[in-house]
């Protein structure tokens, strides 16, 4: 259903892996749902994460950029947790792609029963040092036995190769009244349109799928799931704009990023096209 395919008529844009390899890729439009796909998908995807600068797999806090990222991350953890509807002690939460485990640690401190999955060994070891041995594993979703009140994917869905199977398995792991929260970049945002092929939110080839609100909703509706609410991630416009300015080798990039991020957030108040969006999802 959601497979990476290409023909001459659905090619949208050519761009580079500005973060690591400088290799060129294309974005093609999925004919069924309208989201964009990265083409081609490399056979050895893990090598594109093999960098000490891939910040979500470390707890680095040395450079100005790392300090900026970590301050935003602390705010975003509190913000994302505040969006979980009806939280009560001892409810269960699964975070898929939990990185170094900071959101899970925050949820655990709020008396939720937590577990996570994370494919990167280094990040997984850091997460387990915070949460306790084996709280985070590299298990496939299908291998996890229990069902959950909450499942979260914070900027993870766009990285997962098998989109169809993943959504089916997530739906199965939700309790009948459980809530799924997915945060993804929005290529219809002002900052995406401003930076075009330099927009850091594309992050090819690590990001395989690129959603707009409409294409995201059409995809999940096709699996019998309903988008209940949408929430903006206000700081993502600044973070992504700063990265985009770095990719453009821009002078005074930080100041320009502040301007573009602010404009993007302002425009999103009217059209709903935030730089990144949290979707609250349930089963129909």
N, C-alpha and C positions, 0 to 999 in steps of 0.2 A: 504493500500500500504506500508506504513512505520510503522509497528507495532512491538512491542517488543515481540519476540518469541524465543524459544530455542529448539534445539534438540542436541543429543549427538555429531553430526558431526560438528557443527559450534561453539563449545566452544573454545575460544582462550586463555584466561588468567583468573586466579583467583587473586583477590586483595582485599584490605581493605579500609574502610572509615577512612583513617589516620587522617583526620581533626577533626572528632567529636566522632563517636561511636565505632570505631574499628570493626564494623560488616563486614562480608565477602560478596563479590559479585563476579559475573563472567562477563566477556566480551564475547559476542557471535557475530558472523559475520552475518550480514544481507545477505540473499541469493540473493536478487534482486539487491542491489546497492553496497554491499561490505563494508559499514561502520560498525562500532562496536556498539553494544547495551549493556547497563547495564542490568543485570538480577540477581535477580528479581527486578522489580520496586516496591519500598515500597508503601503500601497503603496510608500512611500518610507522603507524601513527605515534607510538610512544616516544620515538626519537625526537619528535617536535616539541616535547615537554622537557627534554634533557638540557636544562640550563639552570645555573645557580640564580639567574635573574627571574625565573618563573616564580613569582612572589607568593602565590597561593599555596605552594608546596613547602614554604619555609616560614620561620618566625623572625626573619631578618628585620632589623630595626636600626640600620646604620646610616644609610644615605638619606638625603632630604626626601627623595621620592618614597623610600620605604617608610619613613616616619609619617609622611602624608597619607600613604595607603593604610597604615595601621590605625591612624586616628579615624579615618573614614570607616574602617572595618569595625572599630569599637562602637561607633554610632549605629552602623547598619545592623549589627547583631541585636542591639536593644530595639531598634526600629522593627526589624523583621519579626522578632519574638512578639512584639506588641500587636502584630496583625493576626496571630493565631487566635482563632475564635473560641471562646468558652473554655479556656485552659483551667483544668483542675489538677490538684496533686495526684500523682501516680498514674496519670494518663501516659500513653506510650507514644514515642516519636522516633521515626526512622529518618535519618538524613542520608541521602544518596549523594556520594561525592563530597564528603564532609571536610576534605582538606586536612588542616591541622587541628580540627576539632573544637574551635572556639565557640561556634554556635551551640554545639551539643553540650559543652561545658556550662554555658550560660543556662541552657534549658534544664540541665541536671541540677544546677544550683536553685532552680525554681521548682524543684521536686517532681520533675517529669522523669519517667523511665526511658532512657535513651539508648540507641545504638546507631551505628553508622557503617557505611561502606566507603572505601577509598582505595583505588587501584594503585596509587603511588606509594611505594614502600616507605620512603623517607617521611612523607606527610602522615602516613598511617602510624608510624612509630611515635611521632610527636603527639598525635591525637591520643593514642593509648597511654602515653605518659601523663596526660591531663585527666583522662577519664577512667583509667584502670585497665588492666590487661584484658584484651579481647573484646572491649566495648566496640572497637572498630575493626572490621575485617575487609578482606578483598572478595568476599562471597558475592556471587550473582544474586540478584533480587529473588529469583526463583528458589534459591537455596535457603532463604530465611523462612523459618517455620511460622512465626506468629504474624498476626495482623495488627494494624496500628491505628490509633486515633488521628495521628498526624504523620504525613510524609512530606519532606521538603527536598527541593532541588534548587539550590541557590547558584545560578549561573553554571548549571551542569548539563541540562538537557541538550543544549547546543553542542556539547562535546560527545554525545553518545552515538556510536555508529548505527546500532539497530534501533531506530526510533519506534517502529511498530511494536516489536516485541517488548520493549521497555515500557511503553504506555500500557500495554495489556497486563504486564506483570505488576506494575504499580497499582492499577485498578484492582487487581485481585488481592493485593496486600492491604488495601484500605478496609477498615471496618465499615459496616453499613452506613453509618452517619459520619464517617471520617472525612477529614479535609486534606486536600493536596495543595501545596503551595509551590509554585514554580516561578522563579525569576529568570528572565531572559532579556537580552538587548532588543531594541526596537529599531529596525533599519528605516522606519518612516519618521524618526525623530528629526528635529531641526539640525542637531549636531551631525547626524549621519548624512543628511543631505548636504550640509555645508562642507564636510571633509571628504565626501565621496569615496574614492578608492583608498584614501589615507585614513579613513575612519577606523579607529582601533577596535570598535565593537565587532568588526568582521573577523579579526584575529584568525585568518586562515593559516594553515588548515586545521588548527585546533578546534575552531568552531565549524561544524559541518552543516548546521541548519541556521537560517537567519529569518526571524519571524517579524511580522507586523501583528497588531492586535487582531485584525480580521483573519489572517491565515492561521494564527494560533488557535483562535476560537473554532474555526472550521475543522481544524485537525482534531481537537479534543471532542468536539461534538460528534465526529464520525466514530468515536469509540464509546459513545453513550455516556459522555461526561459533560458537565455543565460548568461554564465560567460564572461564578457567583459575584465576585468582586475583583476590582483591579486597584492596585496601589502603586504610586510612583516611587522610584528610588532616586531621590533628589540629588544626591551627591554623585551618582554615576555619570551625569552629564559633565561634571568638572573633571573627574578622574579620566574618563574616556577622551575628553577634549585635550587634556594635558598629554596623554599618550599620543594622540593624533598629531599634536604640534611637534612632538619629538620625532615622529615618523617623517614629518615635513621638513625637519632640520630648521625649524622656525626660530628667528630671533625674538626674544621677549615672549617665548612660548607660554610661560606660566600665566602672564597677564592676558594674553589672547585667549587662553583656555578659560580663564575666569569670565571673560566677556561672552564667549560662545556658550559656555555652560549656563550662564545666567539667562541669555536670550532663549536658549532651548527650554529651560524650565518655565520661563514666562510664556512662550508660545504653547507649551503643553497644557497650560491652564485652560486654553480655549479649544484645543483639538484632541486632547488626551494622548498625544504622541510623545510620551516621556522617553528619555534616553534608554531607560530600562524599566520594566514593569513587573510587579509581582501579581500573579494570577492566583486567586483562591478558587479551587475546583472541587466539585463533588461528583459522585455518581448520579446519573439520572434515576 
